Structures are given as structure tokens and as C-alpha cells.
Amino acid sequence: MNGGTSVTHNAAAYDSTVGIQAETVHNSNVHIYANASPQDKYEVGVRYLEDGVPSRARDMISEAIAHQHDGAEVRFHWVLAMLSGRGYHDLGAEEVQRLHQASGLVGTYAEGEWKEALRVVFELLAMLSTATGETGRVVERLRALSPRQRDAILHHLDLVLTGGLKDSLWAENRERSEAARFGNDRVQRVWAYFEHEPVGPRALPPRPSAAAVSRAALPVRAGLFVVATAFVWVSALVVDPALAVVELLVALGAGGVVAHFGSRWWSDERRLKTWNRETHIPHARDPAYPGDGFTNRVRHSFDYYFSIRAPYGYAPHEWLGHTIHIRNSLAAEIALLYRESRISVDRVNWLIRFLAEDARDRHNNGNLFGHHNRSQSSVLTKVLCVVALIALGITTLALLGTVASGGDVSQMLLAFLASAGAVWSGIAAASSWVEARGEERRLAEETQEYHERLTARQVAYQEWKSYLDATRPSELEMETWLTCDKTLFVDEALRHYQLTWRDLITHTILMTPARPYKRGRVKGGPWRYSRYSFRLFLVTQDGVREISTEFDFTDAKRGNEQRSNYRFDALSSVQVTENSHIGYDLELVLTNGPARNIRVKDADTHQLAPDENAQEIAEINLSAAGFIHTFRLLEGIAADGKGWIERNNPNNLPSFRPVD
């Protein structure tokens, strides 16, 4: 037998994210501050222990104890943190010595339920190498504890308790797991754990006003118009005062109508052109479309949500065709607003979904193209404006006719030149005034629309975030459900092989992600997956039984189950490949078959918060996966074979004697 184990640091840089459908990191509810009191550190340590991060729990509780925060309850949780996820043979000599020292402090603590629970833990450790018949008393004391204490002991000492001691508790443990497995509405809530944190709402602000340029030119142009017009009118007034007054009044009335309706018509036409230009954007599937990856993903997301939010009476493809210009405009807006934030489209999907629902609702209310319709001037506006312009032109000609009727050729020539100047300066002044007035009107309307859009999006964001926060399971719930799944998986394997815990030397379970999967974690916590691969190793005197299955965490359905058996000497080597860009791979080499590669975890350095340590997070994830215990077990078997089994047989474990 080749007793080989090794750890390799591989520098290859191939993509390790294939098969990862989504990943997200939530803000943790567990906070520790630099000036935290020992009591606060202890409470944070307990939270870490409950959430399945015993390594951090050990650090926090040990630090609290070092600052004189000690007692039966504190020591109880410290002992659980020391043993959680570990077999007795995983403990180092120093750790065993610390447990011995802690057992000697039990008598100094005040009497109460926590002191009794602590005594039970140490007595369970003392029973590890004791004959089955002598364990009855401590088992009864364990059952007499409160459910919270009893369940915590059974959970965290899972790999410590073996043999007949565990047999006597297994039926109750299985029943509790069956009862809690789908508790707290698991099936309807798990999805929210893997949902991305939504990014805050944004909306395009109105374009800055360009009215200042038009206003600057208005006084000169208007002044020229007034001077030229006054000259023509005075010339007509000299010839025929009564007729000149009538013509002036008509001209003023027609000019007022043109100013009122013409400015509105001009503004509407300009907005309509802008709307058409913004909505008639090439689609992402257009070969000429130059969009980047983020923009393309935004457009695909719009296509998806619009297709599943089609109003009644529309097939998805019909609705997509009907709203193509609206989708293009919205997609361009969202891409522009969020492209520079270096975020994934998944964090913006809440807004895209809201906009798809808003488009459907506006269609149902009959104003899907409301902005477009508001930008179209009415026929009456256009008719009045054209009639007024015609009247203004006729009046101008009438004024010139009045001047000509005086018979003065030179005066008539001057009046004609003045009229031409009035027309030119009037058009120029009117253009400046209309542009300035139109910009003011546009800015006011766009500002109002901006605030309305932003307010609606803020409301939608708060509703979605509140729903997510209320639905998302806590770390304790996720850990509880996962523990129940593991317990029932082990129970099914024991039943299949007709084994009891007395027949086992030890066991370990390795939990790895099953592709494709989503993953999520809280800051400082381990990755949790939407799909797992459970790999159980049952070690008996006859060899190793290995059972693996893929597992959907949402509904606990399993599939693709495989079983294999091999002797101790068949496991020739165990190798771990570590790479910061890829993750961890475990390779098992059997003498009678090909090597098997198991992806333990994918890389996560790009998902670390600035204050997170990559090595620490990696260790937390490996511990949560059961990798550390599994690797040590398989490493020992590969190196020493049956010799390792004999040394780690529960009947041969060194006895743990609590200090009186």
C-alpha cells in the first residue's frame, strides 16, 4: 500500500465559476466591535456556534473567558465549540488538556441547569470507552436536560458520540430531525437566502436647461423687431390712422395666438422627436448593436420579465413585439444608471421586474404610451396656430398697402425694408423665446416625472427589500435544516446496510456543492448551497462504505445516489489541490480503480469583504463542509490502513477522566 497524502498549491487559472448560477453575501446580524465587552464577545460566540461556525465561536468565547467572563453557561458553550464538527481523535494533546482543566472548574460554579448540562457533557466524554451497560445513567441525565441544552449537545457532539451510547439516543434524534426538517416554512423560504441584495433605486435626472443661450440672444432680436415694426406702423398711421389702428390690433391678436399655441406645438414636437430617438434603439440581438456584456444582460433580463409579465390576452412573443421600443428605452436607462457600479444584473432584477409590471399595468389602464401621447399637440392647437400665422401675414401685407396708398415712393421703400427686417428679427426673436420657454417647460415636466419615477422605484425597492428580509431564513434556521438533512441521510444509510452505531468505528460526511447551484453566505460565515452533494463514509471493521447523493436543499429531494465499498488497503492515497482562483479539490486514489476528484469548494476571493481574511474564510468553509474531519480520517486510513482503525476504535480510545 502506498501510504501517500499531500497538499498541492496549484497556480492554474482556469474558470472555476462554471455552474454557479448566482452567489450573494448578506450582511451579518452578528457584530463585534473593538471595544466590545467580554459579555458581548461571549454572546457573539454563541451565535457563531449556533450558526455553524465553531472555529469563530471558540475564539470569541475563549477571549471572553480570558477577560474573566466565566461561569457554567459560558463553559458549556466553550466545550461545545471545542468539540463541534470534530471527532475525539481530532483533538490535539493541548486541547484535551484544556478540556481536563475545564472539567476541574465545574465544582466552582453555582448550581443550576447550566452546571448540570456541563456535568453531562463531561460525563459523556468519560463514557466514550465505557461498556454500553454503564452508559444508562448519563443518558437518562441527558434526557432530563431542557430541550435546548439536550439538542445542542447531540448536535455538536455528533462526531464524538459513538457506539452503544449513540444507539440509545439515535431514535430520538431521528424523530426530532423528521419533525424539524421542514419547519418554519422551509420550502417557501429557502429561495430568499440565495436572492441577491437589491441595489438601491435610481432614475435618470432631467437634462440641464439650455434656456440661457436662447435668453441671451432674445433682447437684441426683440429690440430690432420692435423698432422695425414700430416704423412700419407709424408710417401707416400717418397715411390712415383709423385703418392702421385696426391692423395693429389684428396683428397683436394674431401674434398672441401664435406665441401661445406655437410655443406649445414646438415643445411637443421637440419632445416627440426626443422620445422617438430614445426608444428606437437597436436591440441587443441586432448585429450592429455595440452593447457591452452588462447592457446585454440587462436587455435579456428585460426580455425575460416582460415575457412573464404579459397582460391578459397577449402571448409573450406578441407582448415583446408590442413593447420593443419601450424595453429598449428602459434597458438603455438601467444600463446607463448602473453600469459603473460594478454590480451584477441580479441585483437590479427587482427594478427590471417592477418596470415590466408597471408597463403591464399602464397598458391595462390604457396609457402604456402616455408620455408619447402627451407629446402630441392637438389638431385644434395646430389649426389655431396656422390660422393666426396666416392672419399675421395678411395683416403685415395690409400695413404695407396702407403705407403705399400715401403715394410716397421713398417712404414705401423704407417701410418695405423695415417690414423685411421685422419679419427676420421677429422670426429670430420668436425662435429664441420659444426655445427658452420650451426648455423651461421641458425642465419642469422632466423634473416632475423624475421625482415621480424615483418615488415609485423607492417604494418598490422598500417593499421588495422588506419582503426579502422577512422571508430570508436566518443562519440558525439554515443550519438546523441542514443538520436534519444530514441526520436523516445517515439514518437511511444505516438502515440500508443494516448497521447500528455499535458496528461503526467512525463516520464522516463531506458536503460539497452540486452543479449547477446558487450559493450565499452571511459576512464572516460559510457558503450555503441550493444544491449539495452529500458523501458519507461509514468505517467498520470490514472496511469503508461510501454513499453519495445529490441533494436539493429547497425541498430535500435527493437523486443520483451511488454506493461503493472498499477495504482499508484499497485506499492508496489522498491528495488535496488548493488554488485561490479555483478552490479545493480532494483526490481519492484506489488501488483497484481510477482516481476520483471531488470539488470541495469553489474559489471565493472575489466575494470577500474588505475586512475579511481569505485564509480564515477558507477554513470556515472547509470546516462547514466536513472537509477537515474527512481529510484526516481518509489520510489516516491511506497512511496506516488497519493500524489507524485499531488506534481509533472507540473501545481503544484513551479514557477521559473529568477532574474532581
C-alpha positions in Angstrom: 0.0 0.0 0.0 1.3 3.5 -0.9 0.6 5.5 2.2 0.6 8.8 0.5 -1.1 12.1 1.3 -0.2 15.5 0.1 -1.4 19.1 -0.3 -0.6 20.8 -3.6 -0.9 24.6 -4.3 -1.8 24.8 -8.0 -1.3 28.1 -9.8 -3.5 27.2 -12.8 -6.0 30.0 -13.6 -8.9 28.3 -15.3 -12.5 29.4 -14.7 -14.0 27.9 -11.5 -17.4 29.6 -11.7 -18.9 27.5 -14.4 -22.1 26.0 -13.0 -22.5 28.8 -10.4 -25.9 30.3 -11.2 -25.8 33.0 -8.6 -23.9 34.0 -5.5 -24.5 36.6 -2.8 -23.1 37.7 0.5 -25.6 39.1 3.1 -24.8 41.5 5.9 -24.4 39.6 9.1 -26.6 40.2 12.2 -23.6 39.2 14.3 -21.4 42.2 15.0 -18.4 42.6 17.2 -16.8 45.9 17.9 -13.2 46.8 19.0 -14.4 47.9 22.5 -16.9 45.1 22.9 -17.3 43.8 26.5 -16.5 40.2 27.4 -20.3 39.6 27.7 -20.8 40.8 24.2 -18.0 38.6 22.9 -19.5 35.6 24.6 -22.9 36.3 23.1 -21.4 36.7 19.6 -19.5 33.4 20.2 -22.8 31.6 21.0 -24.4 33.0 17.8 -21.4 31.7 15.8 -21.8 28.3 17.4 -25.5 28.1 16.6 -24.9 29.3 13.0 -22.4 26.5 12.4 -19.1 28.4 12.7 -17.4 26.7 15.7 -13.9 28.0 15.0 -15.0 31.6 15.5 -17.1 30.6 18.4 -14.0 29.1 20.1 -12.1 32.3 19.6 -14.8 34.6 20.8 -15.8 32.6 23.9 -12.1 31.9 24.8 -11.4 35.7 24.6 -14.4 36.3 26.9 -13.1 33.8 29.4 -9.6 35.3 29.3 -11.2 38.6 30.4 -12.8 37.0 33.4 -16.3 36.3 31.9 -16.7 32.8 33.1 -19.4 30.5 34.5 -21.2 27.3 33.9 -23.2 28.6 30.9 -20.0 30.1 29.3 -18.0 26.9 29.9 -20.9 24.8 28.5 -20.8 26.6 25.2 -17.0 26.7 25.2 -16.8 22.9 25.5 -19.4 22.5 22.7 -17.4 24.8 20.5 -14.2 22.8 21.2 -16.0 19.6 20.1 -18.3 20.7 17.4 -17.6 19.1 14.0 -14.7 17.1 15.4 -14.1 13.6 16.5 -12.3 12.9 19.7 -9.2 11.7 17.9 -9.2 15.1 16.0 -8.3 16.9 19.3 -4.7 17.8 19.9 -3.0 17.0 23.2 -3.2 20.6 24.3 -6.9 20.8 23.6 -7.5 17.6 25.6 -5.5 19.1 28.4 -7.7 22.3 28.3 -10.8 20.2 28.5 -9.4 18.4 31.5 -8.7 21.7 33.2 -12.2 22.9 32.4 -13.7 19.8 33.9 -11.9 20.7 37.2 -13.7 24.0 37.3 -17.2 22.6 37.3 -17.4 22.3 41.1 -16.6 26.1 41.4 -19.7 27.2 39.5 -23.1 28.0 41.1 -25.7 25.2 41.0 -28.2 25.4 38.2 -29.3 24.0 34.9 -26.1 25.1 33.1 -23.9 23.4 35.6 -25.9 20.2 35.3 -25.6 20.4 31.5 -21.9 20.9 31.7 -21.5 17.9 34.0 -23.4 15.8 31.5 -21.1 16.8 28.7 -18.0 15.8 30.6 -19.7 12.5 31.7 -20.5 11.7 28.1 -16.8 12.2 27.3 -15.9 9.9 30.1 -18.3 7.2 28.7 -16.6 7.0 25.3 -14.6 4.0 26.2 -17.0 2.6 28.7 -19.1 -0.6 28.2 -22.6 0.0 26.9 -24.4 -1.1 30.0 -22.7 1.6 32.1 -24.0 4.5 30.0 -27.7 4.3 31.0 -27.3 6.7 33.9 -25.7 9.5 31.9 -28.2 9.0 29.1 -31.1 9.5 31.5 -29.4 12.7 32.8 -29.0 13.9 29.3 -32.7 13.3 28.5 -33.6 15.2 31.7 -32.0 18.4 30.4 -34.0 21.1 28.7 -34.6 20.5 25.0 -32.4 23.4 24.1 -29.4 22.0 26.0 -30.0 18.4 25.0 -30.3 19.2 21.3 -27.2 21.4 21.4 -25.2 18.5 23.0 -26.4 15.9 20.5 -25.7 18.3 17.6 -22.3 19.5 18.4 -21.0 16.1 19.8 -22.3 14.2 16.8 -18.8 13.0 15.8 -17.7 12.4 19.4 -20.5 10.2 20.5 -20.3 6.7 19.1 -21.2 3.1 19.7 -23.9 2.0 22.1 -24.1 5.5 23.7 -25.2 6.9 20.3 -27.5 3.9 19.6 -29.5 4.7 22.7 -30.1 8.3 21.6 -30.4 7.8 17.8 -34.1 7.1 17.6 -35.0 10.3 19.4 -32.5 12.2 17.3 -34.1 10.9 14.1 -37.6 11.8 15.3 -36.6 15.3 16.2 -34.9 15.7 12.7 -38.0 14.5 11.0 -40.2 16.9 12.9 -37.9 19.9 12.3 -36.8 19.2 8.8 -39.4 21.3 7.0 -40.2 23.6 10.0 -40.7 27.3 9.7 -42.0 27.1 6.1 -38.6 25.9 4.7 -39.8 25.1 1.2 -41.3 28.5 0.7 -38.4 30.5 2.2 -35.1 28.9 1.2 -35.1 30.7 -2.2 -34.8 34.1 -0.4 -31.4 33.1 1.2 -29.8 32.9 -2.3 -31.5 36.0 -3.6 -29.2 38.9 -4.2 -29.3 42.0 -2.0 -31.1 44.6 -4.2 -29.2 47.6 -5.2 -30.8 51.0 -4.3 -33.2 52.7 -6.7 -32.1 55.3 -9.2 -33.7 57.3 -12.0 -32.3 59.4 -14.8 -32.3 63.1 -13.7 -33.6 65.7 -16.2 -31.2 67.1 -18.7 -29.8 70.6 -17.8 -31.7 73.5 -19.3 -30.3 75.2 -22.4 -32.6 78.2 -22.0 -29.7 80.6 -21.0 -28.3 80.7 -24.5 -31.6 81.5 -26.1 -32.4 84.2 -23.5 -29.0 85.9 -24.2 -29.9 86.5 -27.8 -33.5 87.4 -27.2 -33.2 91.1 -26.2 -31.3 92.2 -29.3 -33.6 90.3 -31.6 -36.7 91.5 -29.9 -35.4 95.1 -29.9 -34.8 95.0 -33.7 -38.3 93.6 -34.2 -39.9 96.3 -32.1 -38.1 99.1 -33.9 -38.8 97.8 -37.4 -42.5 97.1 -36.5 -42.9 100.5 -35.0 -41.5 102.2 -38.1 -44.0 100.3 -40.4 -46.9 101.0 -38.1 -46.1 104.7 -37.7 -45.7 105.1 -41.4 -49.2 103.5 -41.9 -50.6 105.6 -39.0 -49.5 108.8 -40.8 -51.4 107.7 -44.0 -54.6 106.3 -42.4 -54.8 106.4 -38.6 -58.0 104.5 -38.2 -57.1 101.7 -40.5 -53.6 101.4 -39.0 -55.0 101.0 -35.5 -57.3 98.2 -36.7 -54.4 96.5 -38.5 -52.2 96.8 -35.4 -54.9 95.3 -33.1 -55.3 92.4 -35.5 -51.6 91.9 -35.7 -51.2 91.9 -31.9 -54.1 89.4 -31.5 -52.7 87.0 -34.2 -49.2 87.3 -32.7 -50.5 86.4 -29.2 -52.3 83.3 -30.6 -49.1 82.3 -32.4 -47.0 82.8 -29.3 -49.4 80.8 -27.0 -50.1 77.9 -29.3 -46.9 77.9 -31.3 -44.7 77.5 -28.3 -46.7 74.5 -27.1 -46.6 73.0 -30.6 -42.9 73.5 -30.9 -42.2 72.0 -27.5 -44.4 69.0 -28.1 -42.7 68.3 -31.5 -39.3 68.5 -29.9 -40.2 66.2 -27.1 -41.8 63.7 -29.6 -38.6 63.6 -31.6 -36.6 63.1 -28.4 -38.9 60.2 -27.4 -38.6 58.6 -30.8 -34.9 58.9 -30.8 -34.6 57.4 -27.3 -37.0 54.5 -27.9 -35.8 53.5 -31.3 -32.6 51.9 -30.1 -31.2 48.8 -31.8 -31.9 45.6 -29.8 -29.1 43.6 -28.3 -29.7 40.8 -30.9 -29.1 43.3 -33.7 -25.7 42.5 -35.3 -25.0 46.2 -35.5 -25.6 46.7 -31.7 -22.4 47.6 -29.9 -23.6 47.0 -26.4 -21.3 45.6 -23.7 -21.8 42.5 -21.6 -23.6 44.3 -18.8 -26.0 46.0 -21.2 -26.8 42.8 -23.0 -27.6 41.1 -19.7 -29.9 43.9 -18.8 -31.7 43.6 -22.1 -32.0 39.9 -21.7 -33.5 40.4 -18.2 -36.0 42.9 -19.6 -37.0 40.4 -22.3 -37.5 37.7 -19.7 -39.6 39.7 -17.2 -41.7 41.4 -19.9 -42.4 37.9 -21.4 -43.6 36.5 -18.0 -45.5 39.8 -17.1 -47.5 39.9 -20.3 -51.1 41.3 -19.9 -54.1 39.2 -20.3 -54.8 38.5 -24.0 -51.2 38.8 -25.1 -48.9 35.9 -25.9 -45.4 36.5 -24.6 -44.0 37.0 -28.1 -46.8 39.4 -29.0 -46.2 41.5 -25.9 -42.4 41.6 -26.6 -43.1 42.8 -30.1 -45.6 45.4 -28.9 -43.2 46.8 -26.3 -39.9 46.6 -28.1 -39.3 50.3 -28.2 -40.2 50.8 -24.5 -38.0 47.9 -23.4 -35.1 49.4 -25.4 -35.5 52.7 -23.8 -35.8 51.3 -20.3 -32.8 48.9 -20.8 -30.7 51.8 -22.0 -31.6 53.8 -18.9 -30.9 51.0 -16.5 -27.6 50.2 -18.2 -26.5 53.8 -18.0 -27.5 54.2 -14.4 -25.8 51.0 -13.0 -23.0 50.1 -15.5 -20.3 52.0 -13.5 -21.3 50.4 -10.2 -19.6 47.1 -10.9 -22.6 45.1 -9.8 -24.3 42.1 -11.3 -27.6 42.3 -13.1 -29.1 40.0 -10.4 -29.1 42.9 -8.0 -31.0 45.1 -10.5 -33.6 42.5 -11.4 -36.0 43.7 -8.8 -36.2 47.1 -10.6 -36.5 45.4 -14.1 -39.3 43.3 -12.8 -41.0 46.4 -11.3 -40.7 48.2 -14.7 -42.2 45.2 -16.5 -45.1 45.1 -14.1 -45.5 48.9 -14.4 -45.7 48.6 -18.2 -48.3 45.9 -18.0 -50.4 47.9 -15.5 -50.1 51.1 -17.7 -51.3 49.0 -20.7 -54.3 47.7 -18.7 -55.1 51.3 -17.7 -54.9 52.4 -21.3 -51.8 54.7 -21.1 -48.9 52.5 -22.0 -47.6 55.2 -24.3 -48.8 58.0 -22.1 -45.6 60.1 -22.5 -45.8 59.7 -26.2 -49.5 60.8 -26.4 -48.9 63.8 -24.1 -46.2 65.0 -26.5 -48.6 65.1 -29.5 -50.3 68.5 -30.0 -54.0 68.6 -30.6 -55.4 69.3 -34.0 -57.1 72.5 -32.6 -53.7 73.8 -31.4 -52.2 73.3 -34.9 -55.2 74.8 -36.7 -55.3 77.9 -34.5 -51.6 78.4 -34.8 -51.7 78.1 -38.7 -54.7 80.5 -38.9 -53.0 83.0 -36.7 -49.9 82.9 -38.8 -51.9 83.4 -42.0 -53.7 86.4 -40.3 -50.4 87.8 -39.2 -49.1 87.6 -42.7 -52.2 89.2 -44.3 -52.1 92.0 -41.7 -48.4 92.7 -42.5 -49.3 93.0 -46.2 -52.2 95.3 -45.3 -49.9 97.6 -43.4 -47.6 97.8 -46.4 -50.7 98.5 -48.6 -51.7 101.3 -46.3 -48.3 102.9 -46.4 -48.2 102.5 -50.2 -51.6 104.3 -50.5 -49.9 107.5 -49.3 -48.1 107.7 -52.7 -44.6 108.5 -51.2 -42.2 106.1 -53.0 -39.3 106.6 -50.7 -41.5 106.1 -47.6 -42.9 103.0 -49.2 -39.4 101.6 -49.9 -38.3 102.3 -46.3 -41.5 100.6 -45.0 -40.8 97.6 -47.1 -37.2 97.3 -45.8 -38.5 97.8 -42.3 -41.1 95.0 -42.8 -38.4 92.6 -44.1 -36.3 93.4 -41.0 -39.3 92.9 -38.8 -40.0 89.5 -40.4 -36.4 88.4 -40.0 -35.9 89.7 -36.4 -39.4 88.6 -35.5 -38.7 85.0 -36.6 -35.3 85.1 -34.8 -36.8 86.6 -31.6 -39.7 84.2 -31.7 -37.3 81.3 -32.1 -35.2 82.4 -29.1 -38.3 82.9 -27.0 -39.9 79.6 -28.0 -36.7 77.7 -27.3 -36.3 79.4 -23.9 -39.9 78.8 -23.0 -39.8 75.2 -24.3 -36.7 74.4 -22.2 -38.3 75.8 -19.1 -41.4 73.8 -19.7 -39.4 70.7 -20.5 -37.3 71.0 -17.4 -40.3 71.5 -15.2 -42.1 68.4 -16.7 -39.0 66.2 -16.7 -38.2 67.2 -13.1 -41.7 66.3 -12.0 -41.5 63.0 -14.0 -38.1 62.3 -12.4 -39.4 62.7 -8.9 -42.5 60.5 -9.7 -40.3 57.8 -11.2 -37.8 57.8 -8.4 -40.5 57.8 -5.7 -42.3 54.9 -7.3 -39.0 53.0 -7.5 -38.1 53.8 -3.9 -41.5 52.4 -2.8 -41.0 49.3 -4.9 -37.4 48.9 -3.5 -38.6 49.1 0.1 -41.4 46.7 -0.5 -39.1 44.1 -2.1 -36.3 44.5 0.5 -38.8 44.3 3.4 -40.3 41.1 1.8 -36.8 39.6 1.3 -35.7 40.4 4.9 -38.9 38.9 6.3 -38.7 35.8 4.1 -34.9 35.1 4.2 -34.1 32.3 6.7 -31.7 33.0 9.5 -28.3 31.3 9.8 -29.7 29.2 12.6 -32.6 28.0 10.5 -30.4 27.1 7.6 -28.0 25.3 9.9 -30.9 23.5 11.6 -32.4 22.3 8.3 -29.0 21.1 7.0 -28.4 19.2 10.2 -31.7 17.5 9.9 -30.9 16.5 6.3 -27.6 15.1 7.3 -29.1 13.1 10.2 -31.8 11.5 8.1 -29.3 10.8 5.3 -27.1 8.9 7.7 -30.1 7.1 9.2 -31.2 5.9 5.7 -27.6 4.7 5.0 -27.5 2.8 8.3 -30.9 1.2 7.6 -29.7 0.2 4.0 -26.6 -1.5 5.3 -28.4 -2.8 8.4 -25.8 -1.3 10.7 -26.1 0.2 14.1 -23.7 2.7 15.7 -22.1 -0.2 17.7 -21.0 -1.6 14.3 -19.2 1.6 13.3 -15.7 2.6 14.2 -16.3 6.1 13.0 -18.0 8.0 10.2 -17.8 11.3 8.4 -19.9 13.2 5.9 -18.5 15.6 3.3 -20.9 18.2 1.9 -19.8 19.8 -1.4 -21.7 21.9 -3.9 -23.6 20.1 -6.7 -23.6 21.9 -10.0 -25.4 23.9 -11.1 -26.1 25.7 -7.9 -26.7 29.0 -6.2 -24.7 29.9 -3.1 -25.0 32.5 -0.4 -23.5 33.3 2.9 -23.5 36.0 5.6 -20.4 38.1 6.1 -18.0 36.0 8.1 -19.9 32.8 7.6 -19.7 29.7 5.4 -21.1 29.3 1.9 -24.5 27.6 1.8 -25.7 26.0 -1.4 -29.0 25.5 -3.2 -27.8 22.0 -4.3 -25.4 19.8 -2.3 -23.5 16.6 -2.9 -23.5 14.5 0.3 -20.8 11.9 0.6 -21.0 9.7 3.6 -18.1 7.4 4.7 -19.1 4.6 7.2 -16.0 2.9 8.7 -16.5 -0.6 10.1 -14.1 -3.4 10.9 -14.7 -4.8 7.4 -13.8 -1.7 5.5 -15.3 1.6 4.2 -18.8 2.0 2.9 -19.2 5.2 0.8 -22.6 6.6 -0.1 -23.1 9.8 -2.2 -26.2 11.6 -3.4 -27.1 15.0 -4.8 -29.4 17.0 -2.7 -31.8 19.9 -3.5 -31.8 22.0 -0.4 -35.1 23.7 -1.0 -37.3 20.6 -0.8 -34.8 18.0 0.4 -35.2 15.8 -2.6 -32.3 13.5 -3.5 -31.1 11.9 -6.6 -28.1 10.4 -8.4 -27.2 8.1 -5.5 -24.1 6.0 -5.7 -22.7 3.4 -3.3 -19.3 1.7 -3.1 -17.4 -0.5 -0.7 -13.6 -1.0 -0.3 -11.1 -2.5 2.1 -8.8 -0.3 4.1 -5.8 -1.3 1.9 -7.7 -0.3 -1.3 -7.3 3.4 -0.4 -3.8 4.1 -1.6 -3.6 7.9 -1.4 -5.4 11.1 -0.6 -4.4 14.4 -2.2 -5.7 17.9 -1.8 -5.3 20.6 -4.5 -5.6 24.1 -3.3 -5.9 27.2 -5.6 -7.1 30.7 -4.7 -8.5 31.1 -8.2 -10.2 27.6 -8.3 -10.9 26.3 -4.8 -10.2 23.0 -3.2 -10.2 19.6 -4.8 -9.9 16.2 -3.0 -8.5 13.3 -4.9 -9.0 9.7 -3.8 -6.8 7.1 -5.4 -7.9 3.4 -5.0 -5.7 0.5 -5.9 -8.5 -1.1 -8.0 -9.9 1.8 -9.8 -9.3 5.3 -11.3 -8.7 8.3 -9.1 -11.8 10.3 -8.1 -11.7 14.1 -7.9 -14.1 15.8 -5.6 -14.6 19.6 -5.7 -14.9 20.5 -2.1 -15.4 24.3 -2.6 -15.0 26.9 -5.3 -12.9 30.0 -5.1 -14.4 32.9 -3.2 -11.6 35.5 -3.0 -13.6 37.8 -5.3 -16.5 37.7 -2.9 -14.7 38.7 0.2 -15.5 41.9 2.1 -12.6 44.3 2.6 -12.3 43.3 6.3 -12.5 39.5 5.7 -9.4 37.3 5.8 -9.2 34.9 2.8 -7.5 32.2 4.8 -9.9 32.4 7.7 -13.0 32.3 5.5 -11.5 29.3 3.6 -11.0 27.4 6.9 -14.6 28.2 7.9 -15.9 26.9 4.7 -13.8 23.7 4.8 -14.9 23.1 8.4 -18.6 23.6 7.5 -18.2 21.1 4.6 -16.8 18.5 6.9 -13.6 18.5 4.9 -11.1 18.7 7.8 -12.5 15.7 9.7 -13.0 13.8 6.4 -9.5 14.5 5.2 -7.9 13.4 8.5 -9.9 10.2 8.5 -9.1 9.3 4.9 -5.5 10.4 5.3 -5.1 8.1 8.3 -6.6 5.2 6.5 -4.4 5.7 3.4 -1.3 6.1 5.5 -1.7 3.3 8.1 -4.7 1.2 7.0 -6.0 -1.1 9.7 -3.4 0.2 12.1 -5.2 3.6 12.1 -8.5 1.9 12.6 -7.3 -0.1 15.6 -5.9 3.1 17.2 -9.2 5.0 16.7 -11.6 2.2 17.6 -14.0 3.6 20.2 -13.1 0.7 22.5 -9.4 1.7 22.3 -9.8 5.5 22.8 -7.9 6.9 25.8 -10.4 7.4 28.6 -11.4 11.0 29.5 -11.3 11.4 33.3 -13.0 14.6 34.5 -11.1 16.3 37.3 -13.0 16.1 40.6 
